[in-house]
């Protein structure tokens, strides 16, 4: 069940329909059409604040959508968390064995391996031993020893992992000591899955924010896309340097500002290099990907951030269909792909946006 505060918010929305119409319904609906109701709520899942807006002309459906989001967030959190007893964590606990997993975990892992190949390991789902060693954002506050880092890197080997189906069941096997980490793809995957479920249930439009991974469900209003702010790395939450128009897409941003610790006057970012076992040395401040597939957007953000400015620009020149926005570490310049340039507008005069050619 959804928290009492959520239900109270719903009742407030029902009682004040005119005030709960952020969709410009008065402009798009015919006079005889009822207003749309919106439920705006937040809750904690997956170690982050989840925020959503669900909408419909029927207040009972709005309530059902909100409850469905809560139910599915809890369901996927329990399935994929590595910080609790979960099917994904069971794969790591029983490394060396073939472990049966839900179809969703197999699907996400196959996607992860494909993107790892595409990015030459800049995104690496087998980075678990390195992530577990540093624990940045989860209690880690010290730089590990060189030996510990080398030992962890030696376990990062995708060729020793496999995902396969047998008699209608899915299995994952990793080598002894290995650990899968889906932290850089799970939120994107879950966001897209929940959006698909909501649409199957009849929701035409809404917004899901999984700790910065934003999913635009449908349009904001008839002929009007959602407008999603792209976080400026040097600003507080809500400080944007650009705005993306999105319709049935995820808008995902990664940056070193998200999680880090400082030691000896040096900042250590949570985005780790699977080849060195250390925080990525990059001259990129943030990466934003806009894509129908939230898992792909999530993983590519991490990959491009780790690649660095020059390699990322070369990579994107061969991906004209990709919608990407990449800010340089100087925070004065950013590049956008041609596909992104069509839907991204600047919002901060101090940042120069240039379209890649």
PyMOL commands that set and color helices and strands:
alter all, ss='L'
color gray80, all
select helices_A, chain A and resi 4-15+17-20+25-28+59-80+87-93+103-118+128-134+146-154+158-160+186-200+294-307+309-317+338-341
alter helices_A, ss='H'
color red, helices_A
select strands_A, chain A and resi 37-45+48-56+98-101+162-166+169-173+206-210+213-217+226-231+240-246+249-255+260-263+266-269+284-291+323-328+333-336+344-346+352-355
alter strands_A, ss='S'
color yellow, strands_A
deselect
rebuild
show_as cartoon
